[in-house]
Amino acid sequence: QVQLVESGGGLVQPGGSLRLSCAASRSIFFRYTMAWYRQAPGKQREGVATITSGARVNYADSVKGRFTISRDNANNTLYLQMNSLEAEATAVYYCNTEPAIKAYWGKGTQVTVSS
């Protein structure tokens, strides 16, 4: 059973930074494109960033230039570095494959951007 466990969220002031991590229970990263998703209050879950097994990345327009996705295949860990955070980034952040596999959704990690 694959589990994805997100961590690193918290409360940060506008303009601040956070680094999210996603640990997998077993090695899946070498096979899958991985992604970060987020769901803001009252909104549908949306894709934020993706990274292929070959480390090719893609970002939603809303985070380009501010967020960086990376992966450590040896340690089965996915990262999301978030800089220059804005209030609109407040959401629960999840990792999953891309396209997402329903059974892999974890609990996510809450990011709150507020002064």
N, C-alpha and C positions, 0 to 999 in steps of 0.2 A: 504494500500500500504506500503510494507516494504521498508525502506530506510536504507542504510548503509553509514555512513559518516566517512571517514578516516581523521585523523589529526596527527600532530606531526612530519611531515617531515621537511627537511631543508637542509642546507649546513653544512657539517661536514668534518673535516680533517681526513685523513687516521689514523686509530687507535682509533678514537672517538666513541661515543655512541649516540644513539637516541632511544626514546621510542615512538612507534606509538600507536595510539588508534583508535578504530572503535566503533562508537555508532550506535545502532540499534534503529529504530523508534518505534518498539514494541517488545515485548518479543518473540524471536525465539530461543534464545540460549539454552533453556532447551530441545529443540527438535532436534537440528541439531548439527552435527559436523561442526565446524567453521574452517576457514583457512585464511592464508595470502598468497597472490599471488604477483608477481611483473612482470613488463614488462620493460626491458631495451631497449634503442634505437635500432631499427632495429632487434629486437628479438621477439620471441613469448612470450606470457605470460606464466609464470611457477609457480608451487606451491612452497612455501617456508616452510610452517609449518602448521600442523593441530592440532586440539584439540577436543576431543570428549566431549559429555555432562558430561561424568564421569572424565574429565580432563586427559585422556590419550593423550599423545603428540607424534608427529612424525615430523621429520625434513628432509629437503633436505640435501644431503651429504655436499653440499657447505656451509651450515650455521651451521652444528652441532657443538655444543660446544661454539658457539658465540651468537646465537639468542635464545631467550626464548619466547614462546607463552604462554599466560595465558588468563583467562576469568573471568569476574565478572557477573555471571548470574543474581544477584539481580539488577544490574544496567545496564544490557544489553550491556556490553562493553567488547570488545576484545582488547588485547594488544599484542605488539611485542616489546620486549626489544632487541636491536641490539647493540652488543659490538664488539670491534676490527674491526671496519668497514674498508673495502677495496674498492678500486675504482670500482671493479666489482659489488659492491652492488648498484651502481647508477642505479636507476630505478623509475618508478611510482609503488607504493605499494597499493594494493587493499585488502579488506577483502570480504569474501563471504562464503557461505556454501560450504561443501565438500561432494559430487560433487557440483560444482558451479551452481547456478541458474541464468540464463541469465538476468532475470528481476531485479536481486539484485545488479548488478554491479553499483558501485558509480563512483565518479570522481577520486578517488585515492588521494594519497599524494606523492609528489615528494621528493625523497631522492637523494642527490648529495654528493658524497664523493670525495673531491678534496682538494689539498693543494693550 
